[in-house]
């Protein structure tokens, strides 16, 4: 398993659009949201390694200001 971290400007409509994109795949991803200082929302997603590219593509389609910060193996 991998954990990928994404960030985006804090914006309720953006968060709901991103959540809506993840819902059909929710059995394959575990998502955790947090708000950080500076009006930034961070999304940590646990996923199978093979699904990383699909996840990035889904999130960028949902909200063009989503930025991929890092990916690492889940411990």
NULO-754883 format. One record per atom (N, C-alpha, C): residue number from 1; residue in one letter; atom name; x, y, z. Coordinates in pm, 1 decimal. Example, Ala and Ser with C-alpha at 12.3 -4.5 7.8 and 13.67 -1.06 7.14 Angstrom:
[1, "a", "N", [1319.0, -569.0, 780.0]]
[1, "a", "CA", [1230.0, -450.0, 780.0]]
[1, "a", "C", [1320.0, -330.0, 780.0]]
[2, "s", "N", [1285.0, -225.0, 708.0]]
[2, "s", "CA", [1367.0, -106.0, 714.0]]
[2, "s", "C", [1290.0, 3.0, 787.0]]
end
This chain:
[1, "x", "N", [84.0, -118.5, 0.0]]
[1, "x", "CA", [0.0, 0.0, 0.0]]
[1, "x", "C", [88.4, 124.6, 0.0]]
[2, "x", "N", [29.1, 229.9, -56.1]]
[2, "x", "CA", [98.1, 358.2, -64.0]]
[2, "x", "C", [10.8, 464.3, 3.6]]
[3, "x", "N", [75.6, 570.3, 50.4]]
[3, "x", "CA", [4.1, 688.2, 97.3]]
[3, "x", "C", [48.3, 804.0, 8.9]]
[4, "x", "N", [-48.2, 868.9, -56.1]]
[4, "x", "CA", [-19.2, 986.0, -137.4]]
[4, "x", "C", [-82.1, 1107.0, -71.3]]
[5, "x", "N", [-8.8, 1217.5, -73.9]]
[5, "x", "CA", [-55.6, 1340.8, -12.1]]
[5, "x", "C", [-77.3, 1444.6, -121.3]]
[6, "x", "N", [-194.1, 1508.0, -116.3]]
[6, "x", "CA", [-231.2, 1612.3, -211.0]]
[6, "x", "C", [-269.1, 1736.5, -132.1]]
[7, "x", "N", [-251.4, 1853.3, -193.2]]
[7, "x", "CA", [-297.8, 1975.6, -129.0]]
[7, "x", "C", [-378.1, 2056.6, -228.7]]
[8, "x", "N", [-463.1, 2143.1, -175.1]]
[8, "x", "CA", [-544.8, 2230.9, -259.5]]
[8, "x", "C", [-587.6, 2349.5, -174.4]]
[9, "x", "N", [-624.5, 2459.7, -237.4]]
[9, "x", "CA", [-676.8, 2571.0, -158.9]]
[9, "x", "C", [-803.0, 2526.6, -84.3]]
[10, "x", "N", [-819.9, 2573.9, 38.5]]
[10, "x", "CA", [-938.7, 2539.8, 115.2]]
[10, "x", "C", [-1059.3, 2606.0, 50.9]]
[11, "x", "N", [-1154.1, 2522.9, 13.2]]
[11, "x", "CA", [-1270.3, 2569.0, -62.4]]
[11, "x", "C", [-1371.5, 2455.1, -55.5]]
[12, "x", "N", [-1485.4, 2479.1, 6.5]]
[12, "x", "CA", [-1579.9, 2369.0, 29.1]]
[12, "x", "C", [-1627.8, 2306.5, -101.2]]
[13, "x", "N", [-1644.2, 2386.1, -206.7]]
[13, "x", "CA", [-1690.2, 2326.1, -331.7]]
[13, "x", "C", [-1581.7, 2237.0, -392.0]]
[14, "x", "N", [-1455.4, 2277.1, -377.2]]
[14, "x", "CA", [-1346.1, 2193.8, -427.4]]
[14, "x", "C", [-1342.2, 2061.6, -351.8]]
[15, "x", "N", [-1353.6, 2068.4, -219.7]]
[15, "x", "CA", [-1350.8, 1945.8, -139.1]]
[15, "x", "C", [-1465.5, 1853.7, -176.4]]
[16, "x", "N", [-1584.1, 1910.9, -199.6]]
[16, "x", "CA", [-1696.7, 1824.5, -233.8]]
[16, "x", "C", [-1680.8, 1764.9, -373.1]]
[17, "x", "N", [-1623.0, 1840.6, -466.8]]
[17, "x", "CA", [-1599.3, 1785.2, -601.1]]
[17, "x", "C", [-1498.4, 1670.6, -594.6]]
[18, "x", "N", [-1392.0, 1690.6, -517.8]]
[18, "x", "CA", [-1289.7, 1586.8, -504.9]]
[18, "x", "C", [-1350.5, 1463.7, -436.4]]
[19, "x", "N", [-1429.4, 1485.5, -331.5]]
[19, "x", "CA", [-1493.5, 1372.7, -262.7]]
[19, "x", "C", [-1584.7, 1295.8, -357.0]]
[20, "x", "N", [-1660.7, 1368.5, -439.8]]
[20, "x", "CA", [-1752.5, 1303.3, -532.5]]
[20, "x", "C", [-1678.1, 1215.3, -631.6]]
[21, "x", "N", [-1559.7, 1257.1, -672.3]]
[21, "x", "CA", [-1479.8, 1177.9, -766.1]]
[21, "x", "C", [-1428.8, 1050.0, -698.9]]
[22, "x", "N", [-1397.3, 1058.3, -569.7]]
[22, "x", "CA", [-1345.1, 940.9, -499.2]]
[22, "x", "C", [-1453.7, 838.9, -465.5]]
[23, "x", "N", [-1579.1, 883.7, -448.3]]
[23, "x", "CA", [-1685.1, 794.8, -400.1]]
[23, "x", "C", [-1698.9, 665.2, -480.6]]
[24, "x", "N", [-1701.0, 669.2, -615.6]]
[24, "x", "CA", [-1716.5, 542.1, -688.4]]
[24, "x", "C", [-1599.5, 444.4, -665.1]]
[25, "x", "N", [-1488.4, 494.8, -613.1]]
[25, "x", "CA", [-1368.2, 412.6, -594.4]]
[25, "x", "C", [-1336.5, 393.0, -446.1]]
[26, "x", "N", [-1432.8, 425.6, -359.1]]
[26, "x", "CA", [-1403.9, 433.6, -216.5]]
[26, "x", "C", [-1354.2, 300.7, -158.3]]
[27, "x", "N", [-1392.1, 188.3, -219.4]]
[27, "x", "CA", [-1343.5, 60.5, -168.8]]
[27, "x", "C", [-1194.7, 41.2, -200.0]]
[28, "x", "N", [-1140.3, 122.7, -289.0]]
[28, "x", "CA", [-999.3, 108.7, -326.0]]
[28, "x", "C", [-910.8, 213.6, -260.6]]
[29, "x", "N", [-973.4, 319.4, -206.3]]
[29, "x", "CA", [-896.1, 428.6, -145.8]]
[29, "x", "C", [-946.5, 454.7, -4.6]]
[30, "x", "N", [-857.4, 494.5, 83.5]]
[30, "x", "CA", [-895.2, 545.5, 214.3]]
[30, "x", "C", [-847.4, 689.4, 219.8]]
[31, "x", "N", [-939.7, 782.4, 235.4]]
[31, "x", "CA", [-905.4, 924.0, 228.3]]
[31, "x", "C", [-923.8, 990.3, 364.1]]
[32, "x", "N", [-832.4, 1081.6, 395.7]]
[32, "x", "CA", [-837.4, 1156.4, 521.0]]
[32, "x", "C", [-807.4, 1302.9, 490.2]]
[33, "x", "N", [-898.6, 1390.6, 530.1]]
[33, "x", "CA", [-884.3, 1534.1, 503.4]]
[33, "x", "C", [-833.3, 1605.6, 627.0]]
[34, "x", "N", [-754.6, 1710.9, 608.0]]
[34, "x", "CA", [-720.8, 1799.4, 719.1]]
[34, "x", "C", [-697.5, 1939.7, 665.2]]
[35, "x", "N", [-728.0, 2038.4, 748.1]]
[35, "x", "CA", [-703.2, 2176.7, 708.9]]
[35, "x", "C", [-574.3, 2221.6, 774.1]]
[36, "x", "N", [-489.5, 2285.4, 695.6]]
[36, "x", "CA", [-359.5, 2331.3, 741.8]]
[36, "x", "C", [-359.4, 2483.6, 742.9]]
[37, "x", "N", [-265.0, 2545.1, 815.3]]
[37, "x", "CA", [-256.4, 2691.3, 813.5]]
[37, "x", "C", [-234.0, 2743.4, 671.7]]
[38, "x", "N", [-279.7, 2863.2, 645.1]]
[38, "x", "CA", [-256.9, 2923.6, 514.0]]
[38, "x", "C", [-363.7, 2888.8, 412.9]]
[39, "x", "N", [-485.7, 2852.7, 461.6]]
[39, "x", "CA", [-597.9, 2826.4, 371.2]]
[39, "x", "C", [-568.9, 2710.6, 275.0]]
[40, "x", "N", [-510.5, 2604.8, 329.5]]
[40, "x", "CA", [-475.3, 2487.0, 249.8]]
[40, "x", "C", [-545.0, 2364.6, 308.8]]
[41, "x", "N", [-603.5, 2285.3, 222.1]]
[41, "x", "CA", [-661.6, 2157.8, 262.5]]
[41, "x", "C", [-569.1, 2046.7, 214.1]]
[42, "x", "N", [-539.8, 1954.1, 303.2]]
[42, "x", "CA", [-452.0, 1841.9, 269.2]]
[42, "x", "C", [-534.7, 1714.2, 267.7]]
[43, "x", "N", [-512.4, 1635.7, 165.2]]
[43, "x", "CA", [-581.5, 1508.5, 147.3]]
[43, "x", "C", [-476.3, 1397.9, 146.9]]
[44, "x", "N", [-488.4, 1304.3, 242.6]]
[44, "x", "CA", [-399.3, 1187.9, 246.8]]
[44, "x", "C", [-481.1, 1067.6, 202.8]]
[45, "x", "N", [-432.5, 999.2, 100.8]]
[45, "x", "CA", [-507.7, 886.6, 45.7]]
[45, "x", "C", [-422.2, 761.2, 51.2]]
[46, "x", "N", [-476.7, 658.0, 113.0]]
[46, "x", "CA", [-408.4, 527.9, 113.6]]
[46, "x", "C", [-464.4, 447.6, -2.1]]
[47, "x", "N", [-377.5, 389.3, -82.4]]
[47, "x", "CA", [-423.1, 321.3, -203.9]]
[47, "x", "C", [-324.8, 212.3, -242.9]]
[48, "x", "N", [-370.7, 123.4, -328.8]]
[48, "x", "CA", [-280.7, 22.5, -383.4]]
[48, "x", "C", [-181.4, 92.2, -475.4]]
[49, "x", "N", [-59.8, 43.2, -476.7]]
[49, "x", "CA", [45.7, 106.6, -555.2]]
[49, "x", "C", [5.4, 124.1, -701.8]]
[50, "x", "N", [-61.4, 23.5, -756.6]]
[50, "x", "CA", [-96.1, 25.5, -898.3]]
[50, "x", "C", [-201.9, 130.7, -931.8]]
[51, "x", "N", [-266.3, 187.5, -830.1]]
[51, "x", "CA", [-374.6, 283.0, -854.2]]
[51, "x", "C", [-330.0, 428.6, -840.5]]
[52, "x", "N", [-204.2, 453.0, -816.7]]
[52, "x", "CA", [-156.2, 589.3, -794.2]]
[52, "x", "C", [-180.0, 683.6, -910.8]]
[53, "x", "N", [-150.3, 637.8, -1032.3]]
[53, "x", "CA", [-168.2, 725.6, -1148.5]]
[53, "x", "C", [-315.4, 754.6, -1172.6]]
[54, "x", "N", [-399.7, 653.2, -1156.6]]
[54, "x", "CA", [-543.0, 673.8, -1174.9]]
[54, "x", "C", [-595.2, 773.9, -1072.3]]
[55, "x", "N", [-549.7, 761.7, -948.5]]
[55, "x", "CA", [-592.0, 851.9, -842.4]]
[55, "x", "C", [-553.9, 996.3, -876.0]]
[56, "x", "N", [-429.5, 1017.2, -917.3]]
[56, "x", "CA", [-385.2, 1152.8, -953.0]]
[56, "x", "C", [-469.5, 1209.8, -1066.0]]
[57, "x", "N", [-496.8, 1129.8, -1167.0]]
[57, "x", "CA", [-576.0, 1176.7, -1280.9]]
[57, "x", "C", [-717.5, 1212.6, -1237.4]]
[58, "x", "N", [-778.0, 1130.5, -1152.3]]
[58, "x", "CA", [-912.9, 1159.0, -1102.9]]
[58, "x", "C", [-916.7, 1291.2, -1027.2]]
[59, "x", "N", [-820.5, 1311.3, -939.6]]
[59, "x", "CA", [-820.6, 1431.9, -856.5]]
[59, "x", "C", [-796.5, 1556.7, -939.4]]
[60, "x", "N", [-707.0, 1548.7, -1036.3]]
[60, "x", "CA", [-679.8, 1666.2, -1120.3]]
[60, "x", "C", [-799.8, 1699.8, -1207.7]]
[61, "x", "N", [-874.3, 1599.3, -1248.6]]
[61, "x", "CA", [-994.0, 1625.1, -1327.0]]
[61, "x", "C", [-1100.2, 1692.4, -1239.6]]
[62, "x", "N", [-1108.6, 1652.5, -1111.8]]
[62, "x", "CA", [-1207.8, 1709.2, -1020.9]]
[62, "x", "C", [-1176.4, 1854.2, -987.3]]
[63, "x", "N", [-1048.3, 1884.2, -972.5]]
[63, "x", "CA", [-1009.8, 2019.1, -929.9]]
[63, "x", "C", [-868.8, 2048.1, -979.1]]
[64, "x", "N", [-854.3, 2137.6, -1077.3]]
[64, "x", "CA", [-722.8, 2160.4, -1138.9]]
[64, "x", "C", [-617.2, 2215.3, -1043.6]]
[65, "x", "N", [-658.2, 2265.4, -927.9]]
[65, "x", "CA", [-559.4, 2321.2, -835.1]]
[65, "x", "C", [-512.0, 2220.7, -730.1]]
[66, "x", "N", [-551.4, 2094.9, -746.3]]
[66, "x", "CA", [-497.2, 1990.2, -659.2]]
[66, "x", "C", [-350.2, 1969.4, -696.0]]
[67, "x", "N", [-264.3, 1969.8, -595.5]]
[67, "x", "CA", [-121.9, 1945.2, -619.7]]
[67, "x", "C", [-79.9, 1817.0, -549.2]]
[68, "x", "N", [-5.5, 1733.0, -620.7]]
[68, "x", "CA", [49.5, 1612.1, -560.7]]
[68, "x", "C", [174.4, 1651.4, -483.1]]
[69, "x", "N", [176.3, 1621.3, -355.3]]
[69, "x", "CA", [288.6, 1661.4, -269.5]]
[69, "x", "C", [389.8, 1548.8, -256.3]]
[70, "x", "N", [342.9, 1428.3, -225.1]]
[70, "x", "CA", [436.1, 1317.4, -209.2]]
[70, "x", "C", [360.1, 1185.2, -208.2]]
[71, "x", "N", [435.3, 1078.3, -231.1]]
[71, "x", "CA", [382.6, 942.3, -215.1]]
[71, "x", "C", [488.6, 860.9, -144.9]]
[72, "x", "N", [445.0, 775.0, -54.7]]
[72, "x", "CA", [540.2, 687.1, 13.4]]
[72, "x", "C", [470.6, 559.0, 52.3]]
[73, "x", "N", [548.1, 457.0, 74.9]]
[73, "x", "CA", [490.6, 329.1, 115.9]]
[73, "x", "C", [430.7, 344.1, 254.6]]
[74, "x", "N", [311.9, 285.9, 270.8]]
[74, "x", "CA", [247.8, 286.9, 402.3]]
[74, "x", "C", [326.2, 194.6, 494.0]]
[75, "x", "N", [346.5, 238.6, 616.9]]
[75, "x", "CA", [425.6, 155.4, 709.5]]
[75, "x", "C", [336.0, 60.8, 785.2]]
end
